[in-house]
Amino acid sequence: MSDLYKLTATDAQAKVKSGEISVETYVQSLLARIKARDEAVQAWAHLDAEYVLSQAKALDAVPPDQRGPLHGVAIAVKDVIFTRDMPTQFNSPLYASNHPALDAGSIQILRASGALILGKTVTTEFAATTIGSKTHNPHDPNRTPGGSSSGSGAAVADFQAPIALGTQTGGSVIRPGSYNGIYAFKPTWGSVTREGQKVYSLILDTLGWYGRCVVDLELLADVFAIHDDAALPPGPFELKDAKFAILKTVVWPKIGSGGEAALSSAATLLRSHGAEVTDISLPSSLDDLSKWHATVLSSDGRTAFLPEYKIDKSQISAQLVGHVENSEKITRKAQLEAFDRIAAARPIVDEILGRYAAVITPSVPDEAPEGIGSTGSAAFCTMWTALHTPVMNVPGFQGSHGMPIGVSLVAPRYHDRHLLA
């Protein structure tokens, strides 16, 4: 059973439930995988193997009739989310060995459902910069895994965890999903509690997660009580005659050959299965969505990082110092204009997205760039974060160097379960 680490969360859950394996045996396999691969990937900010095994033994001792829906499922957690029994350090020297006394709301939900919190994964500084972390892409250690959820994406891709939590304020869930070749899901903004995680922008921050199959994404959607108003149609989704749209967006000039080929291949694949695929564009009045997102991000950063700035600004990155000092000279008028125009755009875009089973758009410009000094471009993600829509990265394509590339499926707000179906 040494290859149990390869199990999806759903399969591991089923084997534990049937008694075929114990949580302890399963976790031992994961820990062995981590030990073998940690030097190459470096996905973890904190992992205590002995403590993880003690958690596993405690879960094995829970009577079957008292076990939750995630009993024994191992979950990695991005190190900006509070955990009462593990440090939360935000990849910042200001918070070295910082131990919150409570769990974040998301962690409370997961623990109450029987999940095993495996450890804390590497993030960029405060999940707020594009400066690369120590984590390497498991497909090529000379390339970035993306960010800011660097460790979470890499850990799931490298079979070190079946599921991992991430956060997205720009493209920090979807981009690592694409670069690492795994499924990634950013739900509708506000559909999962953010209590107990580092705030960058209240109007943008969204908790999301990674898995190696869609069913695992649905597993957490169930536990987080994410539901659409309309019931899902009975039976499996049928591609034949389903309507999809290809949306290149106004940032298309930033696309690379790999991203362009992935989008084209996705359209061809859908058409080959009988789907109707149409090219669409958004109204020109929304061409500045990405610029508005950047204005909101910088404006919210002024307040988000003022505490750290006051403590010791020499210990935070120049980007965050720039936010606090308003180095871009963003006026309050410009800030309000960005807030209001994004808010006005949301129902317009929802109506357009609602005409299709899903709208398909690039996740990234291209495959993961070389080097780990930068986490890559979030150009194709930021507008969707601002619009609060659910987005799923779907892997399965490759760039010119054989590295993974995904495409994004987008739906209207609070149509998360239809998107996952």
Salt bridges, closest charged atoms under 4 A:
GLU20 OE2 - LYS15 NZ 3.00
ASP79 OD1 - LYS120 NZ 3.23
ASP85 OD1 - ARG111 NH2 2.71
ASP103 OD2 - ARG84 NH1 2.37
ASP103 OD2 - ARG111 NE 2.74
ASP140 OD2 - ARG143 NE 3.19
ASP158 OD1 - ARG33 NH2 3.19
ASP158 OD2 - ARG37 NE 2.94
ASP222 OD1 - ARG417 NH2 2.84
ASP228 OD2 - HIS418 ND1 2.59
ASP288 OD1 - LYS291 NZ 3.78
GLU308 OE2 - LYS198 NZ 3.03
GLU325 OE2 - LYS313 NZ 3.53
GLU337 OE2 - ARG341 NH2 3.49
ASP350 OD2 - ARG413 NE 2.61
GLU351 OE1 - ARG355 NH2 2.74
GLU367 OE2 - HIS401 ND1 2.52
